[in-house]
Amino acid sequence: MESLWGRFDRLVVFDTETTGIDFGRDEIIEIGAAAYTTAGEAESMDLLIRLTPGRRLPPFITQLTGITPEQLEREGAEKADACAAFCALLGTGERTLLAAYNAQFDLNFLYHFLRPFGRADALRPPRFLDVLTVYRDRRDYPHKLCDAIAAYGLEDRAVNSHRAVDDARAAALLLSAMAAERDDLDRYVDLFGYSPRYGISGRRIASVTYRPQSYQRLRPLYEEPETV
């Protein structure tokens, strides 16, 4: 991944598990992240997070992730503590790259998670990379993380468990595999693709350029003309 290490000193890949898909209403119940340098994984975190009093964990989320209400109550961190832990792992350097698989979803949730504790500014210094955008440029539909793991033969190394730190590490392995195939990852920094049919989900991120990304891969997204 020389193209990225030429621009960044720290790569933080993260993932969230949530109570649903509405970042303004639903809550993060688990946040996991792994920080990498050129020497490999430097540190990681994986925290369950207690729900706001009065909120309930939907049964289908327990079926998907295996996380139970009892686990959240027994093992979950307070939101403020989880915010502090994530910001500490992220660091403050401007040469940090923050990445996720379907980063638009996770960054919307992360911003609304950090904001009540006055920590949203932690997202100002880093640049952003959407691993899903890169994968869509490499392979045909379907584009779930499990499909990407299988496409690159990473089943024996990557765990797609719908648990946050596992999925973060799987996304990091996928990035490495895609870089070995064609090391143009730096061209995707702050460039997010979206479905022309459904549009951009959630709120736009000011520092990100959005471009419609067709299933027909005629050329890399970074070569597509910019749209308003």
N, C-alpha and C positions, 0 to 999 in steps of 0.2 A: 504493500500500500504506500509506495514511495510518494505518489502524488499528494496524498494527505499529509504524510509526515514532513513533507517539504514546507507545509503551511501551518501545521499544528503540532503542539508538544503533548497534548492530552486529548484522548478520545474517550468520551463517556457515552456508553450505550445504555439506554434505560427502557423500562417497560412499566406499565401500570395495569393493575386489575381494578375494575370499577363495578359499581352497582348497576350500571346501565350505560347508555351511549349519549346521554344529555349532560354535557359538562356543566351546565348552569344549574342542574337539579340533582344529578347523581353525584356519588362520592367515590374517591379513591379508597380502596380497601387494602391494597398492597402496592408498594413501589419497590422496584429492584433496579440496581444499576451496577455496572462494572466499568471501572476506569482503566484505560490502557495507555502505555507509553511505548516507545520503540522496543523496550525490553519485554513487553507482554503485559499481562494483567497486573496492575499495581495494587488495586484495592476494590472492594465491592461492598454492597449493602443489600439487604432484603428485609423489609419491614412490613408486617401486617399493621393495619391502622384501624383504630376503633372508630365505629360509626358515631355520628352526632347523636346524642341522647334522643330517643323517640323514633329514630330511623331503624328500618329492618332490612336485613339482607334478603333479596329475592331468592327463592328456592332454585331458580334456574342458574343463578350465579354459583351457588354451591355445587350444582351438578356439573357445571362447566369447569370450575377451578378446584373443587374439593375443599374450598375454604368454608368453614361453618360459622354460624353466629357465636357459638361457644368459643371457637378459636380466637375470633376477633376480640371477644371480651377478655379472654384469659391471656392471650399473647400479644394483643394489639398495642402499638405505641400510641401515645397522644399525638394529635395532629401537629402541634407545635414542635414536638420533639422530632417527628419524622421530617418536617420542613427543615429543621436545623441540620439533621443528618445528611439530607440530600444536598443542601447547599454546601456543606463542608466537603463532600465528595466531589461536587462539581468544581469547586475552587473559584477563583476570581480572575484567572488569566484570560487575556483576549486571544490567546492561541489555543483555546479549548474548542473542540468540536463536540456538539451534543447530537446524538443520533438515536433513532428509534425506527422500528418497522411500523409504518403508517404513523409517521411523526405528527401529522396534523392533528390526529385524534389525541395522542398522548400529550402534546404540547398545550393544547387547549385545556385539558384537564389539569396539567401541571401548573399553568398560570393561575387558574382559579383556585388551586390548592394553596399556592404560595401567597397569593395577594392578601388574604385576611390577616396574615402575620407580618405584613410589611416586607416580604422577601421576594416579591415579583421582580425586583431589579436584578436579582441573580441571573435572570434570563437575558439581560442586555448584552453582557460581554461575549458569550459564546456564539458561534455560528451554528447552523443547523443542517443536518443531513437526513433525508428520508430514505431509508434502506428499501422500502417498497417501491419508490419511484425508480431507483436503479434497477430493481428486479423486473419491473414491468418493461423496461427497455431491453431486457435480456431474454425473457421467456414468455411464451403464450399463456393465456388464461388456463387454469385458475391461479390466483396470486396470493393464496394464504401462506403464512410462514411455513406451515408443514409442507406445502407444495414446493416452496423454495428449497427447503432442507433436502427433500427427495431429489429435486432436479440437479443439485450439486453433490449428491452422494454423501451427505453429511450425517446420515442417520446414526452412525456409530459414534459420533462425537457431539452432536447437538441434541438437546432435549427440548421439545416443544410441548410443554406440560400445561400451558395456560397458567403458569406461575411466573411471577415477574422476573426474578433474576435468571431463571432458566431461559426464558424467552429473550432476555437481553443478551445473554451470552451466545444464544443461537444466532441472533441477528449479527453479532460481532463476527462469528465464524463465517456467516454468509457474506459479509462485507469482504473478508479476506479472500474467500473463494472467487468472488466476482472480480476483485482486484487482480488476482492471478490470471483470470481469463482476459481482462482488458483493464488496464489501470488508468481509467479516466474518472475516478471517483471525485476528484477535486472539481470537476465540471458540474457536479450535482449539488455542491454546497449552496444552501439557500435557494434551491430550485425544487419546487414540489409539483408533481404531476397530479392531475385530477381527472375524473371521468367526465368526458364531454356531455354524457347523457344526464348525469346527476349533479354536476357542478361541484363547487368547493363546499365541503362539510365544515361546519363550525365557523369560527371567526378567522378572518385573514390575519396573518402574522405580518407586521409591518416590514420586517427585514427580508421576507421571503418573496420570491418571484413565482407566480403560479402560471402554469401552462396546461392546456388540455392535452391529455395523453391517450392517444388512440390505442386500441388493441393491435392495430396493424403497425408493426414496427418498421417504418420506412427509413427512419434515421433517428439518431439519438435525440432525446428531448431537448438537450442544450443547443441543438442545431435548428430547432423549430423556431419560427418567428414569434416574437413577443406579442402577447395579446393584452388588451385592457381588462 
